[in-house]
Amino acid sequence: MGDGDQLAALLDEQAAFYQAVAAEYDDHALPFAGGGELAAALDAFRPTGSVLELACGPGTWTGQLLRHATDVTAVDASAGMLGIAAARVGRQRVRFVQADVFGWRPDRRYDVVFFGFWLSHVPAERFASFWSLVADCLQPDGRVFFVDDWHRTEEELIEGEGSAVIQRRLTDGTAYRIVKVPHRPEALERQLDRIGWRIKVQPTGGPFYWGSGCAKGLPDLDSPRGT
């Protein structure tokens, strides 16, 4: 099996994990302070207009986006996750789309693209192409906001500290391999700068961080926007 086939198999396993973990997703939340700062930062960012949420999961962030957005398109590969999200936030002003983010292409452009706890699951080989997708999803003056963490437990590091492949288990013990890239804010900021993005990545308490900004060549869009 070639490198491309191995990566495809890993991403298939990752997608299978998130389908399987949907019903117990909230039980696996990280036990660290700092998560509240992420929500406060998103509110300060004010994701107004039409918002695209990539890898929306069970709708953890969708409701907060709806406090500011005119409408939200929420994309996820897992039917189970989308069902939970729809039950949580309803379908008013939300369009749910079942699709693999790595193969999906937008049918329109958005004022804001948001993704919560997803960037760390994008393998290094797909990092640039993922951000190319984000660019394709944005209006010319569009903005980006994301939240994530770099936490990985010793038990998860089945291939060692230097690998981005970890193992996660369901409550029943079933094991899956997934991608978990432990981005650090300063290094991630530099990496984004090299591929054409002006994004400030800010650490909070615990292993959490958030990022906001836009593509290079645009005016400073980090300031809050009115409704």
BAKEKE-805858 format. One line per 4 residues: number of its first residue (from 0); for each residue x, y, z of C-alpha. Coordinates in pm, 1 decimal, always signed. Layout:
NUM = X/Y/Z; ...
END
This chain:
0 = +0.0/+0.0/+0.0; +144.4/+337.4/-103.7; +162.0/+649.6/+109.8; -150.0/+791.8/-54.2
4 = -344.5/+474.5/+10.4; -227.3/+465.0/+371.8; -337.8/+823.7/+426.7; -675.3/+754.5/+265.9
8 = -722.3/+450.6/+490.9; -631.9/+657.3/+797.8; -879.6/+929.0/+705.7; -1148.4/+666.6/+646.2
12 = -1079.4/+527.9/+993.9; -1094.5/+877.8/+1140.4; -1432.6/+936.3/+975.0; -1554.4/+601.2/+1108.6
16 = -1447.8/+699.8/+1459.6; -1646.8/+1022.4/+1452.1; -1951.4/+841.8/+1320.2; -1919.0/+582.7/+1599.0
20 = -1846.7/+835.2/+1875.8; -2135.8/+1068.6/+1789.5; -2370.9/+949.7/+2064.6; -2103.4/+980.8/+2334.9
24 = -1906.0/+1274.5/+2195.1; -1973.5/+1509.3/+2484.9; -1847.0/+1245.8/+2728.9; -1498.2/+1283.9/+2582.4
28 = -1462.2/+1658.5/+2646.1; -1121.7/+1770.2/+2771.8; -1109.7/+1829.9/+3149.5; -918.8/+2158.0/+3127.8
32 = -992.5/+2522.3/+3198.0; -977.6/+2763.3/+2904.8; -1269.4/+2644.1/+2694.8; -1481.5/+2937.6/+2807.4
36 = -1223.4/+3175.1/+2664.5; -1278.1/+3019.6/+2322.4; -1651.0/+3093.4/+2335.8; -1583.6/+3449.8/+2450.9
40 = -1334.7/+3501.0/+2168.1; -1587.6/+3378.2/+1911.3; -1850.5/+3617.1/+2046.1; -1602.1/+3905.0/+2027.9
44 = -1521.9/+3808.1/+1667.9; -1893.0/+3834.1/+1580.1; -1939.7/+3582.8/+1295.7; -2206.8/+3783.3/+1111.3
48 = -2360.4/+3727.2/+769.6; -2362.2/+3385.2/+603.2; -2141.8/+3143.4/+796.6; -1997.2/+2809.0/+689.0
52 = -1914.1/+2564.3/+968.0; -1680.6/+2286.2/+855.5; -1685.9/+1957.8/+1052.2; -1969.6/+2080.7/+1269.8
56 = -1989.4/+1760.1/+1475.2; -2284.6/+1745.9/+1714.8; -2355.4/+2119.2/+1687.5; -2147.7/+2224.7/+1987.4
60 = -2064.9/+2559.6/+1823.8; -2353.9/+2591.0/+1579.5; -2589.2/+2752.8/+1828.9; -2331.8/+3015.6/+1920.0
64 = -2276.5/+3092.7/+1551.8; -2652.2/+3143.4/+1509.9; -2646.7/+3419.0/+1772.4; -2462.0/+3634.1/+1519.5
68 = -2510.9/+3478.0/+1175.1; -2786.9/+3540.7/+926.3; -2763.8/+3173.6/+829.9; -2529.6/+2879.1/+883.1
72 = -2430.9/+2595.9/+651.5; -2301.3/+2311.2/+868.4; -2098.5/+2036.7/+696.4; -1996.6/+1703.9/+849.6
76 = -1919.5/+1355.8/+718.9; -2115.5/+1181.3/+994.4; -2490.7/+1137.5/+960.3; -2502.3/+1064.5/+1332.7
80 = -2331.1/+1390.9/+1420.8; -2560.6/+1587.9/+1191.4; -2868.0/+1428.1/+1347.2; -2754.0/+1528.8/+1695.2
84 = -2670.6/+1879.7/+1574.8; -3013.6/+1922.8/+1414.3; -3184.9/+1803.9/+1733.1; -2973.2/+2044.9/+1936.2
88 = -3015.3/+2364.8/+1734.0; -3309.5/+2296.7/+1501.5; -3314.0/+2362.3/+1129.7; -3422.7/+2724.9/+1122.4
92 = -3153.6/+2927.8/+944.4; -2930.9/+2616.7/+928.6; -2855.6/+2402.1/+624.6; -2699.2/+2069.8/+719.2
96 = -2479.9/+1901.8/+457.0; -2342.2/+1549.7/+490.8; -2007.1/+1542.4/+313.9; -1643.6/+1454.7/+369.5
100 = -1468.4/+1788.9/+412.0; -1163.7/+1657.2/+225.0; -1368.2/+1592.9/-88.3; -1645.2/+1853.3/-58.3
104 = -1663.3/+2169.5/-267.8; -1886.0/+2470.3/-188.1; -2180.8/+2573.3/-401.9; -2156.0/+2935.3/-284.3
108 = -1929.5/+3170.6/-88.7; -1959.5/+3282.3/+272.5; -1879.8/+3582.8/+489.1; -1720.8/+3365.0/+758.7
112 = -1573.9/+3016.0/+767.9; -1558.2/+2854.6/+1112.9; -1425.4/+2519.2/+1231.7; -1409.0/+2396.9/+1589.3
116 = -1156.5/+2131.1/+1695.2; -1104.3/+2024.6/+1335.2; -775.1/+2173.8/+1215.4; -571.5/+1937.2/+1434.4
120 = -737.1/+1645.3/+1251.3; -613.3/+1767.8/+912.2; -295.4/+1575.2/+821.9; +11.6/+1771.9/+718.8
124 = -24.1/+1635.5/+365.1; -368.1/+1798.4/+335.9; -295.2/+2123.0/+524.4; -237.2/+2346.1/+220.9
128 = -524.6/+2194.8/+20.7; -758.7/+2235.2/+316.8; -676.4/+2604.7/+338.4; -724.0/+2631.7/-38.3
132 = -1075.3/+2497.0/+20.7; -1129.8/+2759.8/+292.0; -1026.8/+3030.0/+43.8; -1270.6/+2891.4/-214.4
136 = -1550.3/+2912.8/+43.8; -1497.6/+3278.8/+134.8; -1630.5/+3599.7/-8.1; -1351.8/+3834.0/-126.2
140 = -1357.6/+4010.6/+212.6; -1437.8/+3696.6/+413.5; -1301.9/+3608.2/+754.8; -1191.6/+3289.7/+929.2
144 = -1222.7/+3179.7/+1292.1; -1122.0/+2847.3/+1445.6; -1070.2/+2690.1/+1786.6; -868.5/+2381.3/+1873.2
148 = -628.8/+2214.6/+2117.4; -293.5/+2035.1/+2113.4; -367.3/+1782.5/+2389.7; -266.4/+1418.1/+2337.7
152 = -244.1/+1161.4/+2616.6; +38.1/+912.8/+2663.8; -205.0/+628.5/+2593.8; -298.7/+781.1/+2259.2
156 = +59.4/+804.9/+2129.6; +72.2/+460.3/+1972.0; +335.2/+571.0/+1718.7; +535.6/+795.2/+1952.0
160 = +547.4/+1165.8/+2030.6; +673.6/+1256.6/+1684.7; +377.2/+1107.5/+1498.9; +51.2/+1285.4/+1422.7
164 = -132.6/+951.1/+1430.8; -293.6/+865.0/+1764.4; -540.0/+607.3/+1891.1; -876.1/+699.0/+2042.8
168 = -1118.7/+458.8/+2209.2; -1493.2/+453.7/+2246.0; -1646.0/+396.3/+2588.3; -1676.6/+26.6/+2502.7
172 = -1302.7/+8.8/+2430.9; -1318.8/-7.5/+2049.5; -1002.1/+155.8/+1914.4; -959.6/+378.2/+1609.0
176 = -660.6/+558.5/+1461.8; -709.2/+927.4/+1392.5; -497.4/+1231.5/+1306.7; -412.0/+1472.0/+1588.5
180 = -153.7/+1734.5/+1494.0; -33.6/+1915.2/+1809.9; -12.1/+2263.5/+1658.8; +147.8/+2532.8/+1872.4
184 = +13.5/+2884.9/+1819.2; +331.1/+3062.1/+1706.3; +436.2/+2784.1/+1470.0; +84.1/+2754.8/+1328.0
188 = +75.1/+3129.7/+1267.5; +400.6/+3109.6/+1070.8; +277.3/+2808.3/+874.4; -37.6/+2995.4/+772.8
192 = +164.2/+3303.3/+680.3; +373.5/+3095.7/+439.7; +65.1/+2981.6/+247.1; -95.6/+3324.9/+218.8
196 = -299.5/+3384.2/+533.6; -284.8/+3664.1/+788.9; -419.0/+3491.2/+1097.0; -346.6/+3560.3/+1463.4
200 = -337.3/+3240.4/+1670.4; -395.5/+3299.7/+2039.6; -341.1/+3048.1/+2322.4; -581.8/+3037.6/+2617.1
204 = -582.6/+2839.7/+2938.8; -493.8/+2471.2/+2915.2; -406.8/+2328.1/+2573.4; -660.3/+2540.7/+2383.9
208 = -605.3/+2806.9/+2118.6; -810.4/+3009.2/+1873.4; -728.2/+3181.0/+1547.0; -888.2/+3458.2/+1343.7
212 = -802.5/+3653.1/+1034.0; -822.5/+3657.4/+658.5; -628.4/+3595.9/+342.5; -332.9/+3825.4/+279.2
216 = -397.8/+4133.1/+71.9; -720.4/+4219.3/+250.6; -768.9/+4499.4/+503.9; -756.9/+4414.6/+874.4
220 = -1073.5/+4215.6/+934.1; -1006.6/+4106.8/+1292.8; -1216.9/+4383.8/+1443.4; -1576.0/+4296.1/+1538.6
224 = -1847.3/+4356.0/+1281.5; -2192.3/+4489.9/+1341.5; -2507.0/+4300.1/+1259.9
END
